[in-house]
């Protein structure tokens, strides 16, 4: 689909919002007003309180998407790990360019921290995560919180994150036409969000996670990509730089994985295996956070 067309974006957004969603046994799903944004909350019914939490940011290239699209992944994590997941409906570009989406994500983070007792969440054991554009926003939010807040995430859980606007400026990538999300769509997403051409020399802080030079002090990170997707190289580079900066980083590259396959092909062995590895990592990190 051509998301450059307003009608296509509108149909996609409302189609996702009106979709029936995916229920997981043992998890209560509800909508809340999380400060200025609506958020979808996934709560494990059998987990004792307090338990860990996760702020999750959905994908959609910064121009489409809704928390409901990640019901399976978020509710599954809530059920298996015994955690509460909060997923905000952040504002989308081009109607709401940077920093609107990041501001909404930060507001949802503050709301989660302020309502840990109500949510049954342990304040010192909350992670940040997201997929695609949401993964990139999560990485930017982790940087922002590292610089400005004492309430910092204990982990980053990043599925094929959209990290670097400079990829969109590499016009020769247009010819490869990567499946699901190609560089033409990527350039529109970044341009819509940034309000300027992607790849410019001077970009505002926290607009694109890969632009940050100093990655020290960020939380332990699990990050993945498929080896045939557009974001592969920027994900590998970011993971390498995190490791070089002393951040405990696990990079999971999936052979034959197209962008976002863990979502749209969730029941395939390739996807279930990846999600199992991701959950095992997150569970271990959250357990360590609770023990300290």
C-alpha positions in Angstrom: 0.0 0.0 0.0 1.1 3.6 -0.7 1.0 5.3 2.7 1.9 8.6 1.0 -1.8 8.8 0.1 -3.9 10.3 3.0 -6.9 8.0 2.2 -4.7 4.9 2.4 -3.3 6.0 5.8 -6.8 6.8 7.1 -8.2 3.4 6.0 -5.2 1.6 7.5 -5.5 3.4 10.8 -9.2 2.8 11.3 -9.0 -0.7 10.0 -6.5 -1.5 12.8 -8.5 0.3 15.4 -11.6 -1.5 14.5 -10.0 -5.0 14.3 -11.4 -7.5 16.8 -8.0 -7.9 18.6 -6.5 -11.1 20.0 -7.4 -12.4 23.5 -5.1 -14.5 25.6 -6.5 -16.6 28.4 -5.5 -15.3 31.8 -4.9 -11.8 30.7 -7.3 -8.8 31.2 -7.1 -6.2 28.4 -8.6 -2.7 28.9 -8.2 0.9 27.7 -7.2 3.6 30.0 -6.4 7.3 29.9 -2.7 7.4 30.5 -2.2 11.1 30.9 -2.9 12.8 27.6 -3.0 9.5 25.6 -5.1 6.4 25.4 -3.3 3.3 26.3 -4.1 -0.4 26.0 -3.2 -2.3 29.2 -2.6 -6.0 29.5 -2.8 -7.4 33.0 -2.0 -11.0 34.1 -4.8 -12.3 36.3 -2.7 -14.9 38.1 0.4 -12.9 38.8 1.0 -11.7 42.3 1.7 -8.0 42.9 3.9 -6.2 42.7 5.2 -7.7 39.4 7.4 -6.3 36.6 6.0 -4.0 33.8 6.7 -3.1 30.2 5.9 0.0 28.3 5.4 -1.2 24.7 5.2 1.0 21.5 3.6 -0.3 18.4 5.0 0.0 14.9 3.7 1.5 11.7 6.5 3.6 10.2 5.5 6.6 12.3 2.5 7.2 10.1 0.1 4.3 10.8 -0.5 1.7 13.5 -2.4 1.2 16.8 -1.8 -0.8 20.1 -4.5 -3.3 19.1 -2.2 -4.7 16.3 0.2 -6.1 19.0 -2.5 -7.8 21.2 -1.0 -11.2 20.6 2.6 -10.2 21.4 1.7 -8.0 24.4 -0.9 -10.3 25.9 1.3 -13.3 25.4 4.2 -11.6 27.3 1.8 -10.6 30.1 0.6 -14.2 30.4 4.0 -16.0 30.1 6.1 -13.5 32.1 3.5 -12.4 34.6 4.0 -8.7 33.7 1.7 -5.7 33.1 2.1 -4.2 29.6 1.1 -0.6 28.8 0.8 0.3 25.1 0.0 3.9 24.3 -1.8 5.2 21.2 0.7 7.8 20.3 0.1 10.6 17.7 1.1 9.9 14.1 2.8 11.8 11.4 2.5 13.7 9.1 -0.4 15.3 11.0 1.7 15.3 14.2 5.5 15.5 13.4 8.4 15.1 15.9 8.4 15.3 18.8 4.7 14.4 19.2 5.1 10.6 19.2 8.0 10.8 21.6 6.2 13.2 23.8 3.3 10.8 24.0 5.6 7.9 24.8 7.2 9.9 27.5 3.8 10.8 28.9 2.8 7.2 29.0 6.1 6.3 30.8 5.4 8.9 33.4 1.8 7.8 33.8 3.0 4.2 34.3 5.5 5.2 36.9 2.9 7.3 38.7 0.3 4.5 38.7 2.5 1.5 39.6 0.5 0.8 42.7 -2.8 0.7 40.8 -1.2 -1.5 38.1 0.4 -3.8 40.6 3.8 -3.0 39.0 7.1 -2.9 40.9 8.5 0.6 40.2 12.1 -0.5 39.8 11.3 -3.3 37.3 9.8 -1.7 34.2 11.2 -2.2 30.7 10.8 -0.4 27.4 10.0 -2.2 24.2 8.6 -1.8 20.7 8.5 -3.0 17.2 9.7 -1.2 14.0 8.8 2.5 14.5 7.8 1.7 18.0 11.2 0.1 18.6 12.9 3.3 17.4 10.7 5.4 19.6 11.5 3.2 22.6 15.3 3.6 21.9 14.9 7.4 21.7 12.8 7.4 24.9 15.5 5.3 26.7 18.1 8.0 25.7 15.8 10.8 26.8 15.2 9.1 30.2 18.9 8.4 30.6 19.5 12.1 30.3 16.6 13.6 32.2 15.0 11.2 34.6 15.7 9.1 37.7 12.9 6.7 36.6 14.8 4.7 34.0 13.9 1.5 32.2 15.7 -1.7 33.3 15.8 -3.0 29.8 15.2 -2.3 26.1 13.3 -4.9 24.1 13.5 -3.9 20.4 12.0 -5.8 17.5 13.4 -4.7 14.2 13.6 -1.0 15.3 13.5 1.9 13.0 16.6 3.7 14.2 18.3 5.7 11.5 16.8 8.2 9.1 20.0 8.1 7.1 19.0 4.7 5.7 16.1 6.5 3.9 18.6 8.9 2.2 20.4 6.0 0.6 18.5 6.1 -2.7 20.2 3.0 -4.2 18.3 0.9 -1.6 15.1 1.8 -3.4 16.0 -0.7 -6.1 16.0 -3.6 -3.7 12.3 -3.3 -2.8 12.6 -5.0 0.6 9.5 -7.0 1.5 6.8 -5.4 3.8 8.7 -2.1 4.3 10.9 -0.8 1.5 13.0 2.3 1.3 10.5 4.4 -0.5 8.0 3.9 2.3 10.8 4.4 4.8 11.7 7.8 3.3 8.1 8.9 3.5 7.8 7.8 7.1 10.9 9.6 8.2 10.1 12.7 6.1 6.6 12.8 7.6 7.9 12.5 11.1 10.9 14.8 10.9 9.4 17.5 8.8 12.7 17.6 6.8 14.4 15.4 4.4 16.0 12.4 6.1 19.7 12.3 6.3 20.3 16.0 6.9 23.5 16.8 8.8 22.0 18.4 11.9 19.0 16.6 13.4 17.3 17.4 16.7 18.2 15.3 19.7 16.1 12.2 20.2 14.6 12.3 16.7 16.5 9.2 15.5 18.1 6.9 17.9 21.1 6.0 15.8 22.2 9.6 15.5 23.2 9.7 19.2 27.0 9.4 19.6 27.2 8.5 23.3 25.3 5.3 24.0 26.8 4.6 27.4 24.5 4.3 30.4 21.6 2.8 28.5 19.9 -0.3 29.9 20.6 -3.9 28.9 19.2 -4.4 25.4 17.8 -7.2 23.3 17.5 -6.3 19.7 16.6 -8.3 16.6 16.2 -8.0 12.8 15.7 -10.3 9.9 18.6 -10.7 7.5 16.6 -9.7 4.4 14.9 -6.6 5.8 15.7 -3.0 5.2 16.7 -2.3 8.8 19.2 -5.1 9.1 22.3 -3.0 8.7 21.2 -0.1 11.0 20.2 -2.7 13.7 23.5 -4.5 13.6 25.4 -1.2 13.7 23.4 0.1 16.7 23.8 -3.2 18.5 27.6 -3.1 17.9 27.8 0.5 19.2 25.8 -0.3 22.3 28.2 -3.2 23.1 31.2 -0.9 22.4 29.7 1.6 24.9 29.5 -1.1 27.6 25.8 -1.9 27.3 24.9 -5.5 27.8 23.5 -6.2 24.4 22.0 -9.3 22.8 21.6 -9.2 19.0 19.3 -11.8 17.4 19.5 -11.9 13.6 16.9 -14.2 12.0 17.9 -15.8 8.7 15.2 -15.3 6.1 13.2 -13.0 8.3 11.3 -10.2 6.6 10.4 -7.0 8.5 7.9 -7.6 11.3 7.3 -11.3 10.6 6.9 -11.9 14.3 3.7 -10.0 14.0 2.1 -10.7 10.7 3.4 -14.3 10.6 3.1 -14.9 14.4 2.1 -18.5 14.3 5.0 -19.7 12.1 7.9 -21.6 13.6 10.3 -18.8 12.7 8.2 -16.3 14.6 7.4 -18.4 17.6 11.0 -19.3 18.1 12.1 -15.7 18.0 9.4 -14.6 20.4 10.3 -17.4 22.8 14.0 -16.3 22.8 12.9 -12.7 23.3 10.6 -13.5 26.2 13.3 -15.7 27.9 15.7 -12.8 27.7 13.2 -10.2 29.0 12.1 -12.5 31.9 15.7 -13.1 33.0 16.5 -9.3 33.0 13.3 -8.4 34.9 14.1 -11.1 37.4 17.5 -9.7 38.0 16.1 -6.2 38.3 13.7 -7.4 41.0 16.5 -9.1 42.9 18.6 -5.9 43.2 
